Amino acid sequence: MTATHDVIVIGGGAAGLMCALTAGQRGRRVLLLEHANRVGKKILMSGGGRCNFTNTGASPANYLSANPHYCKSALARYTPAHFIELVERHGIAYHEKELGQLFCDISSKLIVRMLLDECAAAQVRIETGCSIGSVQHGDGGFRVKTSGGSFAAPSLVVASGGLSIPSMGATGFGYELARQFGHAVLPTRAGLVPLTLSGKHQERLQDLSGVAVPVEAHCGKQSFRNFMLFTHRGVSGPAILQISSYWQPGDPASAAGQTLRLDLLPGQDAWAWLREQQNQRPAAELKTVLSDALPRRFAQRLCEIWLPNRPMRQYNEPQLRQVAQTLGNWPLVASGTEGYRTAEVTLGGVDTDGLSSSTMMSRHVPGLYFIGEVVDVTGWLGGYNFQWAWASGHAAGMAA
Ligand SMILES: Cc1cc2nc3c(=O)[nH]c(=O)nc-3n(C[C@H](O)[C@H](O)[C@H](O)COP(=O)(O)OP(=O)(O)OC[C@H]3O[C@@H](n4cnc5c(N)ncnc54)[C@H](O)[C@@H]3O)c2cc1C
């Protein structure tokens, strides 16, 4: 097999572009193959068009994986500070939103432009609109047959992403290729995704669509404090998107399913607050009192279905404790998720057991690498997923 390049990267998203420019900077002849008509589509649509490109607090604790240690090495060697340095070198203005999340001031187009400029400077060849027919491995490396011709290289990097947002070019290609080369692929499911409700659970809340409530969402040992938003079909908003990655569909009563619980007065001692209200306004009804702390329509709905509504003075201590208990542990019975159509990420993927954590290279097939979302490493909402794409792309780009 005669090599046409040193490195072939499949997929021109965040991870693939970072890998390509890093390898190119080392003097490697890099070919990047992208089947969509342009690279970086998810970067363009991310962060509402302003790309939440990293999180200054990113650490391994912000990622889900069957092996929570796998992401440590790459994240430690390419940190948010490295990417910020790149962004600043290209004169891209940015700002910090909540919790260390960094966004472009103007447009995510600038991030794609920056990556393309870096690729051009490193003489990376980029082919868009290029469908992959087959990938073979033999003496001297990999042969990739595509709609744009046949290419060969000793290193092949798979950066084809996960299954979320198929309309943006997402495919299961990377998983199929992993299996072809003897890699295990862990079950995939939608993450950072709105949850759906059904039956009486949906009927009770459907007309609250558009109402936002600050909550602390709990599932198992994990919790996130942020807003929940009622939608026509269920619930969304950052607190729900975050907890969705930890939630498994299933009967909440069974061992497989986990009930979601919401603290509706996050950061407050509900019991102490109710006692205070009872002392200060004994004639006020519970729904009026709750309307001071929660959106009025939601407070009323709570008092129609989940809480007994009467003047505060009429609650004895056990009853008021019961109200506090419900407010701190309101059960949310989700029936499913909105699926890959709207999910920001795909959980699961190529099993990290078969990969080197320092180079991302396959333990089975020398020269084969998997990076970014196709791997079983998934970040929280807030810039963590791009940081994994940059870090894993950089690790492979330094080795391939
Ligand atoms: C709406 C939305 C908003 C988001 N916002 C943020 C955010 O603000 N911050 C954040 O950190 N994360 C965000 N994410 C998550 C983030 O976009 C992904 O985690 C990240 O893009 C993963 O990078 P990747 O390079 O692994 O995959 P991708 O960016 O998905 O890139 C994979 C590329 O491979 C190509 N490809 C697929 N199959 C083939 C094939 N067979 N042949 C050739 N090419 C192929 C695809 O077209 C695509 O260009 C968001 C996701 C979505 C959907």
PDBQT file of the ligand as one rigid body, heavy atoms in Angstrom, charges set to zero:
ROOT
HETATM    1  C1  LIG A 501     -27.300  21.854  19.424  1.00  0.00    +0.000 C 
HETATM    2  C2  LIG A 501     -26.005  21.534  20.067  1.00  0.00    +0.000 A 
HETATM    3  C3  LIG A 501     -25.341  22.496  20.809  1.00  0.00    +0.000 A 
HETATM    4  C4  LIG A 501     -24.150  22.190  21.460  1.00  0.00    +0.000 A 
HETATM    5  N1  LIG A 501     -23.523  23.147  22.161  1.00  0.00    +0.000 NA
HETATM    6  C5  LIG A 501     -22.364  22.864  22.806  1.00  0.00    +0.000 A 
HETATM    7  C6  LIG A 501     -21.656  23.870  23.483  1.00  0.00    +0.000 A 
HETATM    8  O1  LIG A 501     -22.024  25.060  23.441  1.00  0.00    +0.000 OA
HETATM    9  N2  LIG A 501     -20.523  23.510  24.167  1.00  0.00    +0.000 N 
HETATM   10  C7  LIG A 501     -20.049  22.212  24.166  1.00  0.00    +0.000 A 
HETATM   11  O2  LIG A 501     -19.018  21.947  24.784  1.00  0.00    +0.000 OA
HETATM   12  N3  LIG A 501     -20.678  21.251  23.480  1.00  0.00    +0.000 NA
HETATM   13  C8  LIG A 501     -21.809  21.550  22.788  1.00  0.00    +0.000 A 
HETATM   14  N4  LIG A 501     -22.439  20.564  22.083  1.00  0.00    +0.000 N 
HETATM   15  C9  LIG A 501     -21.814  19.237  22.015  1.00  0.00    +0.000 C 
HETATM   16  C10 LIG A 501     -20.664  19.286  20.982  1.00  0.00    +0.000 C 
HETATM   17  O3  LIG A 501     -21.152  19.877  19.790  1.00  0.00    +0.000 OA
HETATM   18  C11 LIG A 501     -20.124  17.901  20.681  1.00  0.00    +0.000 C 
HETATM   19  O4  LIG A 501     -19.794  17.225  21.862  1.00  0.00    +0.000 OA
HETATM   20  C12 LIG A 501     -18.881  18.002  19.803  1.00  0.00    +0.000 C 
HETATM   21  O5  LIG A 501     -19.225  18.637  18.606  1.00  0.00    +0.000 OA
HETATM   22  C13 LIG A 501     -18.282  16.628  19.511  1.00  0.00    +0.000 C 
HETATM   23  O6  LIG A 501     -17.219  16.807  18.633  1.00  0.00    +0.000 OA
HETATM   24  P1  LIG A 501     -16.811  15.639  17.627  1.00  0.00    +0.000 P 
HETATM   25  O7  LIG A 501     -15.786  16.252  16.725  1.00  0.00    +0.000 OA
HETATM   26  O8  LIG A 501     -16.491  14.428  18.355  1.00  0.00    +0.000 OA
HETATM   27  O9  LIG A 501     -18.132  15.342  16.799  1.00  0.00    +0.000 OA
HETATM   28  P2  LIG A 501     -18.926  16.273  15.773  1.00  0.00    +0.000 P 
HETATM   29  O10 LIG A 501     -18.722  17.699  16.094  1.00  0.00    +0.000 OA
HETATM   30  O11 LIG A 501     -20.298  15.719  15.734  1.00  0.00    +0.000 OA
HETATM   31  O12 LIG A 501     -18.199  16.009  14.390  1.00  0.00    +0.000 OA
HETATM   32  C14 LIG A 501     -18.266  14.780  13.710  1.00  0.00    +0.000 C 
HETATM   33  C15 LIG A 501     -18.095  15.056  12.235  1.00  0.00    +0.000 C 
HETATM   34  O13 LIG A 501     -17.987  13.814  11.547  1.00  0.00    +0.000 OA
HETATM   35  C16 LIG A 501     -18.774  13.877  10.387  1.00  0.00    +0.000 C 
HETATM   36  N5  LIG A 501     -19.118  12.505   9.993  1.00  0.00    +0.000 N 
HETATM   37  C17 LIG A 501     -20.008  11.670  10.576  1.00  0.00    +0.000 A 
HETATM   38  N6  LIG A 501     -20.042  10.514   9.913  1.00  0.00    +0.000 NA
HETATM   39  C18 LIG A 501     -19.153  10.612   8.893  1.00  0.00    +0.000 A 
HETATM   40  C19 LIG A 501     -18.758   9.757   7.851  1.00  0.00    +0.000 A 
HETATM   41  N7  LIG A 501     -19.282   8.536   7.701  1.00  0.00    +0.000 N 
HETATM   42  N8  LIG A 501     -17.838  10.185   6.951  1.00  0.00    +0.000 NA
HETATM   43  C20 LIG A 501     -17.297  11.428   7.063  1.00  0.00    +0.000 A 
HETATM   44  N9  LIG A 501     -17.649  12.296   8.023  1.00  0.00    +0.000 NA
HETATM   45  C21 LIG A 501     -18.557  11.894   8.936  1.00  0.00    +0.000 A 
HETATM   46  C22 LIG A 501     -19.965  14.736  10.774  1.00  0.00    +0.000 C 
HETATM   47  O14 LIG A 501     -20.618  15.296   9.651  1.00  0.00    +0.000 OA
HETATM   48  C23 LIG A 501     -19.291  15.780  11.645  1.00  0.00    +0.000 C 
HETATM   49  O15 LIG A 501     -18.822  16.885  10.899  1.00  0.00    +0.000 OA
HETATM   50  C24 LIG A 501     -23.614  20.870  21.392  1.00  0.00    +0.000 A 
HETATM   51  C25 LIG A 501     -24.273  19.903  20.628  1.00  0.00    +0.000 A 
HETATM   52  C26 LIG A 501     -25.442  20.226  19.959  1.00  0.00    +0.000 A 
HETATM   53  C27 LIG A 501     -26.108  19.175  19.144  1.00  0.00    +0.000 C 
ENDROOT
TORSDOF 0
